[in-house]
Amino acid sequence: MKRADKPAALTEAQREREKRAQSYREQALKLYPWVCGACGREFSGKKLRDLTVHHKDHNHDNNPPDGSNWELLCIYCHDNQHDRQSVADSYGAIRPGEKPEGVASSTPFASLGDLLKAKK
């Protein structure tokens, strides 16, 4: 079965997203050294295409001119960052002092110190 062509609206939306991404990428490459902010790998020449712009707050519409919401990451570290965020999101936000739901509340080694002292 032949795959249907993309609707015009989807194609246009993708084109606009790529145009916007190219704009902030060019700005970020002018502001920051061409080094991955996570692994420290340096980029130049054709390899520069492997250096991406990561939005720290994960909002691709938040593009301040000073670049404060961006960091340059290689494609591998960028994927890793988003994978880590996906895992964190799946567990939900935990507030300080709050126990996460579904986490074992048992403390099997709580009295281990007393047991070891008793054997001496």
Secondary structure as GFF3:
##gff-version 3
##sequence-region A 1 120
A	DSSP	alpha_helix	8	31	.	.	.	ID=ss1
A	DSSP	three_ten_helix	45	50	.	.	.	ID=ss2
A	DSSP	beta_strand	51	55	.	.	.	ID=ss3
A	DSSP	beta_strand	70	74	.	.	.	ID=ss4
A	DSSP	alpha_helix	75	91	.	.	.	ID=ss5
A	DSSP	alpha_helix	112	119	.	.	.	ID=ss6
###
